[in-house]
Amino acid sequence: MANVIVDSEYHKDVEKARRELRALIANKNCAPIMLRLAWHDAGTYDANTKTGGPNGSIRNVEEYSHGANNGLKIALDFCEQVKSKCSKISYADLYQLAGVVAVEVTGGPTVHFQPGRKDSKISPREGRLPDANKGLQHLRDVFHRMGLSDKDIVALSGGHTLGRAHPERSGFDGPWTQEPLKFDNSYFQELLKGESEGLLKLRTDLALLEDPEFRHYVELYAKDEDAFFKDYAESHKKLSELGFSPSSGNKIVKDGTILAQSAVGVAVAATVVIFSYLYEARKKMK
């Protein structure tokens, strides 16, 4: 995995990619699948072995062919349209930026994005992502393996406010909310209502009501959208940075640092000139 040099040119490419993603998502109404792509690239992380995570490996045929990733080739192809115009950005950064933008353009919270992820061609084994047919303990096993908390599990589950299940991809059919292209707290409100005609509730959704710790957050988020947005933004950021930090081998170049170093150099040079002038002046006075 080559180091990513995050300099001013890289930041420009990131901002251009952000603009391209906004336009693409608005044009294609593809926010849900872009968010799913970001999650599924990041959600393979194993905190014990330090493998998987948001490293762009989901672009490998081996990985996007996993059962849990059915349909994500669509999102990968959308991202290729952006990548063709923003060649500097890594795939790992592009996929996570796509998830951040998908949340923002559908009315959700602003999720802080830190660039610098390195790309990998090594895919993890199949089976690390959540299985909708399994329940409470499975959810904890999967998310705790990543290093995430119970609060993260519930907050991130609220992302199902976007999109719908497709039978040809997952075997399930239908949206979780009445407005599947709007990011809000209605996922939790619908969950507490019980069965609603035409709306989906998977076993992993219902598991959030079974455990007192989970249910506490479900009830909080159902009545307080601000609390949900705050916690979601934090949990999404954590998910998008699993196994990644700017100091983990990525070269970060900050223009401000360069300017500061240049200013120090100028100050030193000026000091030398002044001392030389004073020295010559004293010589002439003797």
C-alpha positions in Angstrom: 0.0 0.0 0.0 1.6 3.3 -1.2 1.7 6.2 1.2 -0.9 9.0 0.6 0.7 12.4 0.5 -2.0 14.8 1.8 -0.8 18.1 0.5 -2.7 21.2 -0.9 -3.1 19.5 -4.3 -4.6 16.4 -2.6 -7.0 18.6 -0.6 -8.1 20.3 -3.8 -8.8 16.9 -5.4 -10.8 15.9 -2.3 -12.9 19.0 -2.5 -13.5 18.5 -6.3 -14.5 14.9 -5.6 -16.9 16.2 -2.9 -18.6 18.5 -5.5 -18.7 15.7 -8.1 -20.3 13.4 -5.6 -22.9 15.9 -4.6 -23.9 16.3 -8.3 -23.8 12.6 -9.0 -25.9 11.6 -6.0 -28.5 14.4 -6.7 -28.7 13.2 -10.3 -28.9 9.5 -9.7 -30.7 9.5 -6.3 -28.1 7.0 -5.2 -27.4 8.2 -1.7 -28.5 4.9 0.0 -26.2 2.7 -2.1 -23.2 5.1 -1.7 -23.7 5.0 2.0 -23.8 1.2 1.9 -20.6 1.1 -0.1 -18.8 3.2 2.5 -20.1 1.1 5.4 -19.2 -2.2 3.7 -15.7 -1.2 2.8 -15.1 -0.1 6.5 -17.2 -2.7 8.2 -14.7 -5.6 7.6 -12.3 -4.2 10.2 -10.9 -6.5 12.8 -9.4 -4.6 15.8 -7.5 -7.7 17.0 -5.7 -8.5 13.7 -5.7 -5.0 12.4 -7.0 -6.2 9.0 -9.8 -5.1 6.8 -11.4 -1.7 7.2 -11.8 1.4 5.0 -8.9 0.7 2.6 -10.7 0.5 -0.8 -10.4 -3.3 -1.1 -14.1 -3.6 -1.8 -13.2 -2.7 -5.4 -11.6 -6.1 -5.8 -13.8 -8.6 -7.7 -13.2 -11.1 -4.9 -14.7 -8.8 -2.3 -17.6 -7.1 -4.1 -18.7 -10.6 -5.1 -19.3 -11.5 -1.4 -23.0 -12.1 -0.8 -23.3 -9.2 1.6 -22.1 -6.9 -1.2 -24.6 -7.8 -3.8 -25.4 -4.8 -6.0 -22.5 -2.7 -4.8 -20.9 -2.8 -8.2 -23.4 -0.1 -9.1 -21.9 2.2 -6.5 -18.3 1.3 -7.5 -19.1 2.2 -11.1 -20.6 5.5 -9.9 -17.4 6.2 -8.0 -15.3 5.4 -11.0 -17.0 8.4 -12.8 -15.7 10.6 -10.0 -12.3 9.0 -9.8 -11.8 9.6 -13.6 -12.0 13.4 -12.8 -10.2 13.3 -9.5 -7.2 11.0 -10.0 -5.2 11.9 -6.9 -7.8 10.8 -4.3 -7.3 7.2 -3.1 -10.2 4.8 -3.6 -10.3 4.3 0.2 -10.9 8.1 0.7 -13.3 8.3 -2.2 -15.6 5.6 -0.9 -15.7 7.1 2.6 -16.2 10.6 1.2 -19.1 9.2 -0.8 -20.8 8.0 2.4 -20.2 11.3 4.1 -21.7 13.2 1.2 -24.7 10.8 0.9 -25.7 11.6 4.5 -25.2 15.4 4.1 -27.2 15.8 0.9 -30.2 13.9 2.2 -30.5 16.2 5.2 -28.4 14.4 7.7 -25.6 15.6 9.9 -22.2 16.8 8.8 -19.7 14.0 9.3 -16.1 15.2 9.7 -13.9 13.8 6.9 -10.1 13.3 7.4 -8.3 12.3 4.2 -5.2 10.1 3.9 -6.4 6.5 3.7 -4.2 4.1 1.8 -5.6 1.7 -0.8 -5.2 -2.1 -0.4 -5.7 -5.0 -2.8 -6.0 -7.5 0.0 -9.5 -8.5 0.7 -10.7 -10.0 4.0 -12.4 -13.3 4.1 -16.2 -13.4 3.6 -18.4 -13.2 6.6 -17.3 -10.1 8.5 -20.3 -8.0 7.7 -23.6 -8.1 9.7 -26.1 -10.8 8.7 -29.7 -9.5 8.7 -31.0 -12.9 9.6 -29.2 -13.0 12.9 -30.0 -11.3 16.2 -28.7 -9.5 19.2 -25.5 -11.4 20.0 -24.4 -11.4 16.4 -24.7 -7.6 16.2 -22.5 -7.2 19.2 -20.0 -9.8 18.0 -19.6 -8.0 14.6 -19.4 -4.4 15.9 -17.4 -5.1 19.0 -14.9 -6.9 16.7 -14.5 -3.6 14.9 -13.9 -1.8 18.2 -17.3 -0.1 18.2 -19.7 0.3 21.1 -23.3 -0.5 21.8 -24.2 3.2 21.2 -22.4 3.0 17.9 -24.4 0.0 16.9 -27.7 1.8 17.5 -26.7 5.1 16.0 -25.3 3.5 12.8 -28.5 1.3 12.5 -30.3 4.6 12.2 -28.7 4.9 8.8 -31.4 2.6 7.5 -33.5 5.7 7.4 -32.0 5.8 3.9 -32.8 3.3 1.2 -34.7 0.1 0.8 -33.9 -3.6 0.6 -33.9 -5.2 -2.8 -34.9 -8.9 -3.1 -32.4 -9.6 -5.9 -29.6 -8.4 -3.6 -30.6 -9.4 0.0 -33.7 -11.5 -0.3 -35.7 -8.8 1.5 -37.9 -6.2 0.0 -39.0 -2.7 1.0 -37.9 0.5 2.8 -37.5 1.0 6.5 -39.2 4.4 6.5 -41.8 6.4 4.6 -39.3 8.7 3.0 -36.2 6.5 2.1 -34.3 9.4 0.5 -34.5 11.6 3.6 -32.0 11.2 6.5 -33.8 11.8 9.8 -34.8 9.9 13.0 -37.9 8.2 11.5 -36.2 4.8 11.5 -36.4 4.7 15.3 -39.9 6.1 15.4 -41.1 3.4 13.0 -39.2 0.7 15.0 -41.1 1.7 18.2 -44.5 1.6 16.4 -44.2 -2.1 15.7 -45.3 -3.6 12.4 -46.2 -1.1 9.7 -47.6 -2.1 6.3 -45.0 -1.8 3.6 -42.1 -1.1 5.9 -39.3 -3.4 6.6 -38.1 -4.7 10.0 -35.3 -7.2 9.9 -34.2 -9.4 12.8 -31.2 -7.1 13.3 -33.6 -4.2 13.6 -35.9 -5.9 16.1 -32.8 -6.9 18.2 -32.4 -3.2 19.1 -35.7 -3.4 21.1 -34.7 -6.6 22.9 -31.8 -5.3 24.9 -32.2 -2.5 27.6 -29.0 -0.8 26.5 -30.0 -0.8 22.9 -33.6 0.2 23.6 -32.5 3.2 25.7 -30.8 4.7 22.6 -33.7 3.8 20.3 -36.1 5.6 22.5 -33.8 8.6 22.9 -33.2 8.9 19.2 -36.9 8.5 18.4 -37.8 11.6 20.4 -34.6 13.7 20.0 -33.3 14.0 16.4 -30.5 16.3 17.5 -29.2 13.7 19.9 -29.3 11.1 17.1 -27.6 13.4 14.6 -24.8 14.2 17.1 -24.2 10.5 18.0 -24.6 9.3 14.4 -21.9 11.8 13.1 -19.5 10.6 15.8 -20.2 6.9 15.1 -20.0 7.3 11.4 -16.6 9.1 11.7 -15.4 6.2 13.9 -16.5 3.6 11.4 -14.9 5.5 8.5 -11.6 5.7 10.3 -11.2 2.2 11.7 -7.6 1.2 11.5 -6.7 4.6 10.1 -5.0 7.7 11.5 -3.0 10.5 9.7 0.1 9.3 11.5 -0.2 5.6 10.4 2.3 5.9 7.6 0.6 8.6 5.6 2.6 11.7 4.9 0.6 14.8 5.8 1.9 18.0 4.4 0.3 21.2 5.7 0.8 24.4 3.9 0.6 26.3 7.1 3.6 24.3 8.4 5.6 25.1 5.3 4.7 28.8 5.6 5.7 28.8 9.2 9.0 27.1 8.4 9.6 29.6 5.6 8.9 32.5 8.0 11.4 31.1 10.5 14.0 30.9 7.7 13.4 34.5 6.7 13.7 35.6 10.3 17.0 33.8 10.7 18.4 35.3 7.5 17.3 38.7 8.6 19.0 38.3 12.0 22.2 37.3 10.3 22.1 40.3 8.1 21.5 42.6 11.0 24.3 41.2 13.1 26.7 41.4 10.1 25.8 45.0 9.6 26.4 45.8 13.3 29.6 44.0 13.3 30.9 46.0 10.3 29.7 49.2 11.8 31.6 48.5 15.1 34.8 47.7 13.1 34.6 51.1 11.3 34.2 52.9 14.7 37.4 51.4 16.1 
